[in-house]
Amino acid sequence: MSSWISIGKKILKPLIPSTVRREFRRIQKEKVTEKIVRIRQIPCTDKRTWGVNIIGDLNGSSGLAEASRGNMQCLEKMHVPLYPVALDEDSLRTFNSEYGITLIHTNPDQLDNVCRFLPEIHWKNRYVIGEWVWEQEDLPDWWKPYLRFFDEIWTPSEFAAAAIKKSTDVPVRVVPHIINPICDEEWDRNRFGVPEDLFLCLLTFDYYSVMERKNPEGAIRAFKQAFNDCKEQVGLIIKTRNTSREALQWLNSMLDGWPNIYIFNQEYTHEQANSLMKAADVYLSLHRAEGFGLVLAEAMKIGTPVIATAWSGNMEFMNSEVACMVPATLTTLKYDYPPFVKGSRWAEPDISIAAEYLRRLYDEPQYRKCIADKAQKYIADKLSIKTIAGDMKDRLNEIAYEHHWI
């Protein structure tokens, strides 16, 4: 029966105007949202016990997935009883736990599936925490109704917390990501196919994370400005994922005539990606907005100097003592770059200053080493599993005591 329904949907979809389909989806979302809110208000006498259900993309390769696994590491280190639940339909439908606290580690764009497949009983008589991250000063309007699902929100940066607090009376707590990158030692420059004797700059982005936000164009412009007189001695690595053929052609056209350009549009394990950062002489991120900047923190911990835009969530762990901070001016978006909307703001980094930093790191090996060493120690102190896990368990203990689960 389900296969016939699926075939019917494929036949009918082109016949229904897109505006009608969007309105139907909006109405369905509203119904689901109101249903969950009502369920949460129904008294429930089911017994709950001490422990945490953690729902998230536990097996993926995205930054959110890595952050989910980081939270699990924290809880495991503190010997908190855990019930992990992946985001797929089977895992959600078979959820069966008596633990009283649930941490849903996903932004609203994936919450619809959680609402559809998670048994209704899950929402009753539990303390539900949402782990969100957002990259701009204000939340999207369509995120705001989902705030009513939660007893509190966790987010990894003060920047993201400020955006969320504008839209809710629900408590918002800053719980930074742990940074503990592991490298695959077999993956060195030779394994990646890049020369040993070049000064290598690295920039990375996922096309699905909105290329305009990640701003590889700005990074390429800074690279070209910095090294126009020594092209043969330097190289640029662009590691990307999910990037279209047209976008790859555009990247190549920007670097036409430049030797030593290496574009990797493929999947690597997290350990291999970390090894690529370790193999580089500098990591360059002229992003326009970040909710936290997990990869930046990982590069710093690995010991690779970082040049980054001095705005948004990465300021949680970056300053001019431990990184090359590029000033920026805030600009208003003239177009929609979903989910970022026209009229909102993000940063436009100063390309010339980024180029100056690139050149200084190239010309002054001692400065490069100094920045890298300071950053490595700073991240080890500020974003260690020991520091974050202790704070996390203290809060969870407070919740459990308040509800008599301990």
C-alpha positions in Angstrom: 0.0 0.0 0.0 2.8 2.4 0.9 4.4 2.0 -2.5 1.2 2.9 -4.2 0.8 6.0 -2.1 4.4 7.0 -2.9 3.7 6.5 -6.7 0.5 8.5 -6.4 2.4 11.4 -4.7 5.0 11.5 -7.5 2.3 11.7 -10.1 0.2 14.3 -8.4 3.0 16.6 -7.1 3.7 18.3 -10.5 0.0 19.0 -10.9 -0.2 20.9 -7.6 1.1 24.6 -7.7 4.1 25.1 -5.5 2.3 27.9 -3.6 -0.4 25.4 -2.6 2.2 22.8 -1.6 4.0 25.3 0.6 0.8 26.4 2.3 -0.2 22.8 2.9 3.2 22.1 4.5 2.9 25.3 6.6 -0.6 24.2 7.9 0.7 20.7 8.6 3.6 22.1 10.6 1.3 24.3 12.6 -0.9 21.3 13.5 2.0 19.2 14.6 3.5 22.0 16.6 0.2 22.7 18.4 -0.2 19.0 19.0 3.2 18.6 20.7 2.5 21.7 22.9 -0.8 20.2 24.0 0.8 16.9 24.8 3.5 18.5 26.9 0.8 20.1 29.0 -1.1 16.8 29.8 -0.4 15.5 33.3 1.5 12.2 33.3 2.2 9.9 36.2 4.7 7.7 34.4 7.8 7.0 36.5 11.0 8.6 35.3 14.6 7.9 36.4 18.0 9.5 36.4 19.5 9.6 33.0 19.6 11.4 29.7 18.1 10.5 26.3 20.2 12.2 23.7 18.6 12.6 20.2 20.7 13.7 17.3 22.6 13.0 14.1 24.9 10.6 16.0 26.4 9.0 12.9 26.8 11.8 10.4 29.8 13.8 9.2 28.5 17.3 9.7 29.5 19.8 12.4 26.2 19.2 14.2 26.8 15.5 14.2 30.3 15.9 15.6 28.9 18.2 18.3 26.3 15.6 19.2 29.0 13.0 19.7 30.9 15.5 21.8 28.0 15.8 24.1 27.8 12.1 24.4 31.5 11.9 25.3 30.9 14.5 28.0 28.1 12.6 29.6 29.9 9.3 29.3 32.9 10.8 31.1 30.7 12.0 33.9 29.1 8.5 34.1 25.6 9.8 33.3 23.3 7.0 32.2 22.6 7.5 28.5 20.0 6.4 25.9 21.2 7.5 22.5 18.6 7.9 19.7 19.6 8.7 16.0 17.4 10.8 13.8 16.2 8.1 11.5 12.6 6.9 11.6 13.2 3.4 13.1 15.3 4.8 15.9 12.7 7.5 16.8 9.7 5.1 16.6 11.3 2.5 18.8 12.3 5.0 21.5 11.7 3.3 24.8 13.4 4.9 27.9 12.5 5.8 31.4 15.1 8.5 31.7 13.7 11.9 32.7 15.9 14.3 30.8 15.9 14.5 27.0 18.5 16.5 25.0 17.3 17.0 21.4 20.5 18.0 19.5 19.1 19.4 16.3 17.9 22.7 14.9 14.2 23.2 13.9 14.9 22.2 10.3 15.1 18.6 11.5 12.6 18.8 14.3 9.7 17.9 12.0 10.9 14.3 11.7 11.4 14.1 15.5 7.8 15.3 15.9 6.4 12.9 13.3 8.1 9.7 14.5 8.8 10.1 18.2 6.1 8.4 20.3 3.8 10.9 22.0 4.6 9.5 25.5 8.1 10.8 25.1 7.0 14.4 25.4 5.1 13.8 28.7 6.7 14.2 32.2 10.2 14.8 30.9 12.5 17.8 31.1 13.3 18.5 27.4 16.4 20.5 26.4 16.9 21.7 22.9 20.4 22.1 21.6 20.3 24.9 18.9 22.9 26.9 17.1 22.2 30.0 14.9 24.6 32.2 12.9 22.9 35.6 12.9 21.7 38.2 15.3 18.0 37.2 15.1 16.3 33.8 14.8 14.2 33.1 11.7 10.5 33.6 12.4 9.7 30.0 11.5 12.0 28.7 14.2 10.2 30.5 17.0 7.1 28.3 17.4 9.4 25.3 18.2 10.7 27.0 21.3 7.5 26.0 23.1 8.6 22.4 23.0 11.4 22.9 25.4 12.1 23.5 29.1 15.4 25.2 28.2 17.8 25.7 25.3 21.5 25.0 25.2 23.7 26.7 22.6 27.5 26.7 22.2 28.2 30.5 22.1 27.1 33.7 23.7 26.5 35.1 20.2 23.9 32.4 19.5 22.4 32.7 23.0 21.8 36.4 22.5 19.8 35.7 19.3 17.7 33.0 20.9 17.0 35.0 24.1 15.3 37.7 22.0 12.6 35.3 21.0 11.8 33.4 24.2 11.4 33.4 28.0 12.7 29.8 28.1 16.1 29.7 29.9 19.0 29.7 27.5 22.4 28.4 28.6 25.7 28.5 26.9 27.3 25.1 26.7 30.3 25.2 24.4 31.3 22.3 22.2 34.2 20.1 23.4 37.3 20.2 21.1 39.2 17.0 21.0 40.2 16.4 17.3 41.9 13.1 16.5 44.1 12.8 13.4 44.7 9.8 11.1 48.5 9.7 11.2 48.7 7.8 7.9 47.2 10.8 6.1 50.1 13.2 5.6 50.8 15.6 2.7 52.1 12.7 0.6 48.8 10.7 1.1 46.7 13.8 0.2 48.9 14.3 -2.9 50.2 17.8 -2.1 53.8 18.9 -2.1 56.0 18.8 1.0 57.8 22.1 0.2 55.0 24.5 -0.3 53.4 27.0 2.1 49.9 25.6 2.1 46.7 27.5 2.9 43.5 25.6 3.6 39.9 26.7 3.4 36.9 24.3 3.8 33.2 24.5 3.3 30.1 22.4 2.8 28.0 23.7 -0.1 24.8 22.8 1.9 25.9 25.2 4.7 25.3 28.1 2.2 28.4 29.0 0.2 27.7 32.8 0.5 27.9 32.5 4.3 31.2 30.5 4.2 32.5 33.0 1.7 35.2 31.0 -0.2 35.3 33.9 -2.7 36.7 36.2 0.0 39.3 33.7 1.1 40.5 33.2 -2.5 40.7 36.9 -3.1 42.8 37.3 0.1 45.1 34.5 -1.0 45.7 36.0 -4.5 46.3 39.4 -3.0 48.8 38.1 -0.5 50.9 35.9 -2.9 50.8 37.5 -6.3 54.6 37.9 -6.3 55.4 34.3 -5.1 52.9 32.0 -6.8 55.3 29.1 -7.2 56.1 29.0 -3.4 52.6 28.7 -2.1 49.5 26.5 -2.6 45.8 26.6 -1.8 43.8 23.6 -0.7 40.0 23.9 -1.0 38.2 21.1 0.8 34.5 21.0 0.1 31.5 18.7 0.2 28.3 18.5 -1.9 29.5 21.2 -4.2 27.8 21.4 -7.7 29.8 21.2 -10.9 28.9 24.8 -11.7 30.3 26.0 -8.3 33.5 24.0 -8.8 33.9 25.5 -12.3 33.4 29.0 -10.7 36.1 28.3 -8.1 38.5 27.1 -10.7 37.9 30.2 -12.9 38.8 32.4 -9.9 42.1 30.7 -9.7 42.9 30.5 -13.4 46.6 30.9 -14.0 47.6 29.9 -10.4 49.7 26.8 -9.9 49.4 24.6 -6.9 45.7 24.6 -6.5 44.1 21.5 -4.9 40.3 21.2 -4.8 39.0 18.1 -2.9 35.2 17.8 -3.3 34.7 14.5 -1.5 33.9 12.8 1.8 36.7 12.3 4.3 36.4 10.7 7.7 36.6 13.3 10.5 40.1 12.0 11.4 41.3 12.4 7.8 39.8 16.0 7.6 41.7 16.8 10.8 44.9 15.4 9.3 44.4 17.7 6.3 44.2 20.7 8.7 47.4 19.5 10.4 49.1 19.3 7.0 48.3 22.9 6.2 50.4 25.9 7.3 47.4 28.1 7.9 43.6 27.7 8.1 41.6 30.5 6.5 38.0 31.3 7.2 36.6 34.6 6.0 33.1 33.5 7.0 30.2 36.0 7.1 28.6 34.3 10.1 29.2 31.3 12.4 27.1 29.9 15.2 30.2 28.6 16.9 32.9 27.6 14.4 33.8 24.0 15.3 36.4 23.6 12.6 38.2 26.8 13.6 38.5 25.5 17.1 39.7 22.1 15.9 42.4 23.7 13.7 43.6 25.7 16.7 43.8 22.7 18.9 45.6 20.7 16.2 48.3 23.5 16.0 47.4 25.1 12.7 47.3 29.0 12.8 43.9 30.4 12.0 42.9 33.5 10.2 39.2 34.3 10.8 36.5 36.9 10.6 36.2 38.7 14.0 32.4 38.4 14.3 29.8 35.9 15.4 30.0 32.6 17.3 33.7 32.0 16.9 34.4 35.0 19.2 33.5 32.6 22.0 37.0 31.1 21.8 39.0 33.4 19.5 40.9 36.7 20.2 43.9 38.5 18.8 46.3 36.7 21.1 45.6 33.3 19.7 44.4 33.9 16.2 44.6 36.4 13.3 41.4 38.2 13.7 40.1 40.0 10.5 37.9 43.1 11.2 34.5 43.2 9.4 31.6 45.6 8.7 28.1 44.4 9.2 26.0 44.4 6.0 22.3 43.9 5.2 21.4 41.1 2.9 19.8 42.3 -0.3 18.7 38.8 -1.3 17.5 35.6 0.4 20.2 32.9 0.9 18.0 30.3 2.6 17.7 30.0 5.5 19.2 33.5 5.8 16.7 36.1 4.7 16.8 39.5 3.0 17.0 42.3 5.5 19.0 40.4 8.1 22.7 41.1 8.7 26.0 39.4 8.5 29.7 40.4 8.3 31.8 41.5 5.4 35.5 40.8 6.3 38.3 43.1 5.3 40.1 41.2 2.5 43.2 43.4 2.6 43.9 42.8 6.2 43.3 39.0 5.7 45.9 39.2 2.9 48.3 41.0 5.3 47.9 38.2 7.9 48.5 35.6 5.2 51.7 37.3 4.1 53.0 37.7 7.7 52.4 34.1 8.5 54.4 33.2 5.3 57.2 35.6 5.9 57.6 35.1 9.7 57.8 31.4 10.8 58.4 32.5 14.4 55.2 34.5 14.5 53.4 31.5 12.9 54.6 29.2 15.6 53.8 31.6 18.4 50.2 32.0 17.3 49.8 28.3 16.9 51.3 27.4 20.3 49.2 30.0 22.1 46.0 28.8 20.4 46.7 25.2 21.1 47.1 25.8 24.8 44.1 28.2 25.0 41.7 25.7 23.4 43.0 22.9 25.5 42.2 24.9 28.7 38.9 26.5 27.6 37.2 23.8 25.6 38.4 20.6 27.1 36.1 17.7 27.9 37.0 18.0 31.6 35.8 21.7 31.7 32.6 21.3 29.6 31.6 17.9 31.0 31.8 19.1 34.6 29.5 22.1 33.9 27.1 20.0 32.0 26.7 17.4 34.7 26.2 20.1 37.4 23.2 21.4 35.4 21.8 18.0 34.8 22.1 17.2 38.5 20.2 20.3 39.3 17.3 19.3 37.0 17.3 15.7 38.4 17.1 16.9 42.0 14.3 19.3 41.3 12.2 16.5 39.8 13.3 13.9 42.4 15.0 11.7 39.9 18.0 11.4 42.1 
